[in-house]
Structure formats: C-alpha cells, structure tokens
Amino acid sequence: MKSNRPEILLVTPPYHSGVVESAGSWLPLSLLYVGGALQNAGFGVALYDAMTKFHTHEQVRATLRREQPSVVMVTAITATVLDAIDVCRLAREEIPGVLTVLGGTHPNFMFEEILRLSPEVDVVVCGEGEETAVELVRAWKARDDLSKVRGIAFRQNGGVVATPRRGFLRNLDLIEPAWNLVPWPEYTYRPMPGSTLAIVSSSRGCLQHCSFCSQRLFWKESWRANSAVKFVDQLQFLREQYGVNVAMIADEIPTLDPRRWRRILDLLIERDFGTTLLLETRVDDIVRDEPVMPLYRRAGVEHIYVGVESVNQATLDLYRKDARVGQGKRAIELIRDHDMISETSFVMGMPDETSAEMQRTIELSKYYDPDMAFFLAITPWPYADLYRDVKDHVATRDYRKYNLVEPVIKPVHMTIDEVRAELFRGFRDFYIHKMSRYHTLPAWKQAFMKSLMKLLMEHSYLKEQMAGLELPAGMTDAAEVFNLESKCPVTRVKNFIRRKLRLGPVPAVVEP
C-alpha cells in the first residue's frame, strides 16, 4: 500500500476458514474493478487486503488509524460479512467523519438486516459497484441527496431506504481493474513456488438455475462477456507488465459461448506467452468440448474445477443443476485424459441424508476418480431458493460458519458432529485412495500431488484435525512424508495418513 494517505481505502475483511487460502493468496478482483472506476473518476484509491495479509482486527485498526481515508469500502460474502462489519466499526472508531460502505453478494440481498442491526455501516452497494461507487462518493462529498444514487441502500428517518437498482454494464471491454494497486509479490499459487498469481474475469453472470447458488441470483440469470481479444490482451498485459504467470479465471461459466471460448484458446496458442490457467466450468461444457480438449492444454489450461456436487440424480434435480450424473464422470475423465488436473466437490448434509448415504457418496467419489476432491457441507445462503426448503433444519445463523466447511444444517437422522465426521471421512478415504495410485501418475502430477498433500496438511482447515500425531519414524517435518522416493515409499505414506486420520494400518502390499 502506498505511503501517501488515500482518499478511498478498499478493504477485505480479516476472515479465514482454511479453504481457499490453502492453495494460494487470491486478490480481490471485485474491489479492483471498483478501484479502477474510482481512479478513472479522479479519486485517490488504495487497496488494503487484510485477508491476504492475515492481519488481526487490531492490525486492521492500526492501519485505518494510520491511513485516515475519507471513505472505507469493504467487500463481503456471507461467511465474511460479520468481519466486514467489524472493519466498518473500527473505521468509525478511528476516523472521524468517515463514510463506511459495504458491498458484495451477501450485502446485495441482506442490506435491510445489515442496516437495521449494524449502525457502523453507512451505505450498502447493491449490484455492480463500478458506476455506483463513483456516483456515491461524488454525492457524499457534495453533501447531495443520496437517494439520487441508483443501486444503494442506507438509513433515513429511522428506516432503510433502497434506491432503484442500476442496470448492468453493457460493454465489459470498457472497464479495467486497477492492477496498479496490487502488491504483486503477495499473490502466489502455492503449488508453483515463486509464481505470481492473478484473478481475472472474462465474463459476468450465469444462465443456470441452481437452487443453492448466489451468482445466478446476483446476476439475475444474465450473462455478458468480454471479447476474446480483450480478455487475452489483459492476460498478456499482466504477464508482460507484472510477471503474472498463473491466472485463475473467476467466471462462473467462461466456456458458455463455445465460439468465443474457442477463439480465446486459439489466441492463447497463437501468442504463446506462457501463462498457466486455472478455471471452473460446467460438466456439460467439458463434455461438449471433447473434440477441442487438446486445445485446452496447448492454451495453458492446467487445472479445471467442475461442479459434480452429487452422485445422486434426485439430489442434482433438487439442486436444479440441469445436469446428468454420468456427465460428471465423463467430464472428469476428459480433463484427466488430456493431462490436466481435474477437481470437483461433493456436497453433503441435506436434511434427509443419512450416514450410509454419505458413505456411498464417498465410495463413488473414488469411482469418479478426479485428481482432487473436496467434501463440502451444503450451505443454504439466507437469500437462496434452497433456504426456503431447508430453513427448518438450519442449526445456526452464525454467518462465519457459512463457509462450506462447517455444517450449518442438521439432518433429521444425524447430529452436526456426525455430519462433520463424514465430511472428514470423505477427505480421508479419497486421498488414501489417490495415494495408493501415486506411481501411476505422470511425473508432473506426482509433483503436484506431493505439493497438494503438503498444503492440505499444513495450510488448510484440515491441519487442526490432524495435528498432534506422530510422524513416521525418522522424519521431522510433514513435508518429508511426501518425498515419495526411496526413503518414504508408498505404504509408509499411506500408513502415515491413516495414523494422522485415526485409522489402523493398511494391509501389507508389494511396493511398485
């Protein structure tokens, strides 16, 4: 962050759940888009990513006291909203006359609850923030009537006022994140030591109908995209200007338009500037793209997450996934067979689920055989369609637990602790299965798996659950366990994992 005091400070709340931060540090792209618009309007802006810095609340307080911005803008999802409100409170306590602004998915829907219960929040931005942030700051500085600003909510005359929503930006090619605000050495992808990681976007929105999702509600089931050339130009600029060699495409469905996506792949292959790409997309788009899958790898795509979510068709139908069970397995096979990392998640903990059904899902995860799998607790956002169906089973309104790790639904036939145990069982059984096949992987995936297992044990939410147990004889660091050469062969590693996860030893096998 620059030493000169900014007029506007963009802040991420100091929240951690041990999920995304296990793989790397992820810059707050939405704030950078808002920062770009504010800079273009002539305002002095700085970024304070308290989340990536792992700052405590007291360190946040000290930073606010030192920087003394006139406006503090904080972004929040459901899990981070309470800490975001705390940032606003700290700003109020340390900066006389400050304007505190909250934006993001959760505030977009829950603005009335926030403004009613949290006097430290002055204004909530609803919808896209670029144009709204500029108009809001201008109106506030001019002491103008805030009700003239579209897309905000605030308190007035003892009640909450929400102004008419602003339409979505039509041409995404005309906006640019404030990349100059980023302290690039702080952002890296841990499986690639020494890397510089960016989060990028090539489109906004989603046309699907998933009942648990926030994105399709936020974007009102619309979808807009950058042109292929604009998006590839941005990736090349980041590589040449800032040394970014890994980029996560943050779109919900970057591959939705097959002609545009094919053009992006062709341009990446043609320019060959060497950026590794990570992305998320739908299983049916991967199945659709089977004829062009070789282009994915040539274009630099190395890691693809697809949302399988469930191995039960009835559950997929309840989630309104518009997908068939068989498509998930086929998509994973295509990704794996074309030498990319396949990742998926299995969501468990619906009200009618039993322990036996969860264990069946865990067994089927091995049959699907992605390179990476995560077992997540179904999390009904308080504004999503699914919430209405499960609200009688919601066990807590502590939003900090709405992070896909902590179960917040109590099934009819299980306790919360039993759900938590089954989620952990999923991780345990799946990765023991993967390690048993370690030597069948190509060399680069072997290196990735070593790095992955080390990260999961040392940086993820699983660390505490595995702490305090002994390492294999003669080893002093968990990293040594994943040096899968002669001094730590496969069975030894598997036995270590089992001890860590409170299992008995595996049967003796012949080493490969």
N, C-alpha and C positions, 0 to 999 in steps of 0.2 A: 504494500500500500504506500502511496506517495506521502512524503513528509508534510507537504502543504495541506492545510485543512480543507476537506471537501465541503461543498455546499450540500451535496446529497450523498449519503452513505447507503450502499446496497448491502444487505446483511443476510447471511444464512444462520439459522439458529444452531446452537451447540448441542445437537442431538445425535445419538449413536445407538444402533441396535445390533451391530456386529454382522450386518449382511453385506451391503454394497461396499463398505469400506474395507472388507477383507480382500477384495481384488484390486483396489487402487483408490486414488483420490479423484473425485469427479467434480468438475467445475459446474457452477450453477448457471446453465445456459439461459434460462428464462430471465434471470437478473441481467445477464449480459445484453440481451436484446433490449430490455428496458433502458439499460445504461447507454446503449448506442443511440437510442432515440433522444434521451436527455442530453447527451453530448452534442448531438446534431442541433439541438434547440439552444445550445449555448450555455448549458449548466455545467458546473464543475462536479464531477462524479468520481467516487472511489468505490472499490469492491472490498468488503470485509467478509471473507469466507470462514466464519468461526467454526463451522463444521469440519472443514478440511484441516484447519489448524489445530483441531482438538482442544480448543480453548474452553476453559471453565466459565461459569457465569461471572465470576469475579474478574477474569481476564477480559470478558466482554465489557463489563462495567468500566474497567480501566481504559480500554480502547475508546469507548464512547466519551469518557471524560477527557481524554487527550485530544481526540479529533474534533469534537464540538460541531458536528454538522447541523445544519438548519432542518434538514429532513432526513428521517431514517425510514428506509423501505425494506421490509422483511418478507421473504417468501416462505410458504408453508404448505405441507401436505397434512393429512390427518395426524400421522404419528408425530410430526414436529410442531404442530400448532401451539401446544402449551409452552414449549420453549421459545417459539417465536413471539408469543405474547409476553413472556418474561423479558425478551430483548426490548420490546416496546416499553415495558415498565422501567427497565434500567435506563433507557434513554430519557424517559420522563424525569427520573430522579437525578440524572447527571447533567442535563442540558435544558436550561430554562427556555421555554417557548418553542421547543422542538415540535415538529409535525411527525407523528408516527403513522405509518401506512403499512397495511398488511395485504398481501396478495397471494395468489396460488389457488390450487384446486379446492382445498377444504374451505378457505375463506369465501371463495366464489359462491358456494352453496350455503354455508353456515354463517353468513355475515350477521344475521339477526341475533343469533346466540352469542357470537363473539362481542358484538357491540353492546348487547344487554348486560353481559357478565364481565366485560373487560374494559374498564374505563381508561386503561393505558393505551388503548388503540383508538386513534382519532378517525381514521378512514380505512375502509376496505375497498380494494380494487376488484371489480367483478369482470371476468372475461380477459381478453388480451390486454396487456398492460402498456404497450408502447405509446400509443396516442393518448391514452387516458392519463398516464403518468405525467406527460408533458403538460396537458391541459390542467391537471390538478395542481401541479406546482406553480404554474403561472397564476391560476386563480387564487391560490393561497397567498402567494407573495403580494398580489394586488389587493388582497382583502376583499375579493369579489365573492359573490354568492356561489357556494359550492354546488348548489342544486343545478347550476348551468352545465356542470361537467357530467357527461354521459359515462355510465359504467362504474359508478361508485356507490357506496353506502356509508352513512355517517349518522351521528346523533343530532337531533334538532328538536327543540321544545319538549324535551323529555321522552322523545320516541326515536325510532330508527327510520331514516329516510333512505330509500333506494331510488336512484335516478334511472331513467330508461337505459337499457343495455345498448352498448355500442356495437355496430356491425363488425364482422371480422375483416381484417385486412385482405384486400383482394389480390394484391401482387406481392408475393413473398420475396421476389427478386429485388425489391426496392428497399428492404431493410437489412441491416447488418449488425451482428453483435459487436460490442465494444471489446474486441480482442486485446486492445492496448491496455485494458485494466487488469489483465490476468498476470499474476506472478507465476510464469510457466514452470519454473523448477519445482513448484509444489505439487504439480499434477503428473502422476505417473501410473502406469499399468504394471502392477507388481509381477505378473508372470513374465514380463520382459524388462529385466533390470536395466536401468539407465534410460528408459523410454520417456517420451513426453506425450501426454495423453490429452486429447481434446474431446469434448462432447459437441456433436454437430447435429443439425437438423436439415432434412431435405423436404419435409412436408409437415403439415399440421392437420390433425383430425383422425377420425375413424368412422367407417361406414357400417361397422358391425353392431350387434345388438346385445353383447354380453351383459348379463344382469348384474354382475359384480363389479363392473368396470367404471372408473371415474372419467376416463378420457372421452368416451363416446358421448357422455352427458355434458362434459365441459364444452366440447366442440359441436354439440347439438347434431351429432351424426353427419357431420360435413367433412370434406377432405379437400385440401389445397396443397399444391406442391411448388417448390422451386423448379425452374427449368433445369434440365440435366446439365447444361453448360455452366449455369450459375453455381450449381452445387459442386461440381468438380473443380471449377475455378477457386472456390472457397477452400477446398481441401488442399489444392496445390499452393495457394497463398499461405496457409497455415504451415505447410511443410517448409516452404522456402523462407518465410519471414520469421517463424518462431521455432522451427525444428520439430514440429509435431510429426511423429512417425507412427502413432496409433490414434485412431479416431473411433469413438463409439457413436453410431447413428442412433439418435434418440427417438426417431419417429415410431409411432405405433405400427404403421404398415408402410415402410419405404418402398415395398415392391408392389403396391396395389395396382399401379398402371404398368402393365408389362412392357409396353413400347418405351415409355420413359425410363424404366429401370434397365432395360437392355441398352439404351443409349448411354446411361451412366456407366454401365460395365464396359462398353466399348471405348468410351472416353478414358476411363481409368487405365485400360490396357494400352491404349494408344499413347497416352502421356507417360505412363510408367514412372511416376515419381516416388513409388515405393512405400506408400502409407499402408499400414495394416488396418483392416476394417473389422469392427465388431458390430453386429446388428441383431435386431429382433424382428421377426415377421411371423406370418401365419403359416400353419402347416399346409393349407391348400395352395398357397402361393408357391411354396417349395415344390410340391407335387406337380403343379402346373409348369414349373420351370425346369423339369427334368431334362429337356433337350439342351438347355443352356447352362446347366450346372457347372460344366468345365470353365465357363467364363467367370463364374464367381471367384474361383481360386486364382485364376490369372489376373483378375482385377484387384487382388489383395484381400478379399474376404477370407478371414481365417477362423471366425467364431460366430456361430448363429444360434440364437435362442429362439425356440418355437414353443408356443404355449400349448402343451398337450393337456394340462390341467387334471384330466381324469381318464381312467381306462374303462369307465362305465358310461355307456351311451346315454342312459337315462339321466345321469348327472350332467353330462355335456348338454343335453337338451334343456335341463333346468337352468344351466348357466347361459343358455341361448348362444352357444358357441358357433352354431351353423357349421359344424364340422363332424366328420365321422371318425370313430375310434381308429379304424385302420389307416386313416390318413396320417395320424400322428407317428405311427411306427414307420410308415413309408418315408415320411419327411426326414426322420432321424437317420434312416438308412442312406438316403441320398446325400445328406450332409456328410456323414461319416465316410461313405464310399468315395466321395470327391475330396478327401484329405483335408477336411475342416473339422473344427471342434463343434460337436453337437451338444447343446444344453437344453434342458427342459425342466419343468417343475410339475409336481403332482400336489394338488390341493386337497387337503383332508380336513375333517372335523365338522361336516354338516350335521344338523340336529338328529337325523335318523341313522347316522353311521354307527357301526359297531367296531370293536377292536378287530374282530375277524375280517371285516370288510377292509379295514385299513391295511391289515397284513397281506391281504390279497393284492391290494394296490402296490405294496412294496415288492411283492414277488413279481408282479407283472412289469414293474419298472426295470427289472433285470432282463426281462424278455424284450422290452423296447430297446434297451442297451444304448442309451446315449452316453457320450463321454462324461457328461456332468449331469447330475440330477439333484434337485432340491425338493424337500418335502415341507410344504408351507401350510400354515393354518388359514383356513378360509376366513377372510376379514371383511365383514359387511360394512362398508363405508356408510355413515349415517344418512347419506343422501342418495345412495344407490338403490336400484329397484330391488335387489336381493334383500336389503334390510327389512323391507316390509314382510317378507316371507319368513324371516328368522328372528325377528326382533324379540319374540317371547323367550328366546334361548340365549340372548346376548347377556353375558355374565358381568361385563364391566363397561363403563363409559370413560375409563381412563385412556384417553386417546394416545398416550405414549406407548401403549401396548398394541396399537393397531398397526403393526409393522410386519405382519405375515409370519412372525416367529412365535410370538406369544398367542396362544389360543384365547379368543375372546368369546367364543360360542361354547356353551356346554351341551353336548349331545344328550339325548334322552337316556341312553344306556351307558354313559361313560362320565367320569369326572374330568375336570380340566387337567389334572395331573396325568390321568391316563392318556388323554389326547397328546399332551406334551411328550409323554414317553413313547408313543407310537411315531410321532414325528422324528424323534431322535433315533428310534429303531430304523426308520427308513434310511436316514443318512448312514447309520452303522452298517446295515446289511448291504446297501447298494455299493458302498465304497470297498467293503471287503470283497464283494463280487468283482469289482473293477480291478482291484489289486491282484486278484488271483489270475487275471489275464494280462497282466502288465507286459510280459515279454512278447505278447502277440502284437503289440502296438508298434507303429513305425517309430524311429528314433526320436523325431521331433515331438511326437505325442508322449513318449516316455518322459522326456524332459519336462513337458507341460504338466503331466500328472504328478511328477515329483514336486514341482513348484506349487501346484494346486493343493496337494495334501499338506504341505508345509504351511501354506497360507491359511487353510481351514483350521489347522490345529493351533496356529499362533496368532491369527488376526481376526477370526470370525467369532460369532456368538457361541460356537461350539467349544471354544477354548476353556471356559469355566467348567463345562460339563466333563472335560477330560483332564482337568488339572489335578495334580497331586498324586498321580500314579507313577510307578517306576518305569524308567526307560529300559530297553533291553540291556543286558549286561555289557559293560564296557563302553556305553555311549553316554555322552554328557549333554547332548542337545537334541531336541526333536528333529532338527534338520538332518542329523546323521541317519535317522531311520529311513529317510527317503533317498539316500545314496544307494540305489538298488544294484550295486555292483557286488563284487565277491564278498566284501566284509558284512553285507547285510542282505542275504538272499531273500527270496520271495516269502517263504514260510515264516521266516523270522519277522518280517514286516507285518505279515498277516496276524501273527501271534501278538505282536506289539499293539496293533489296532484293537484286537479283541480284548487285551488287558485294559487298554485305555477306555474301551467302551463296555467294560464289565461283562465280558463273555469268557467262556472257557477257551482252551487252546483248540486250534483246528487240527483235524486228523493229519497224521504224517503223510506227506506226498513226496514224489520224486521231483527234485528240482529240475526245471527246464534247462 
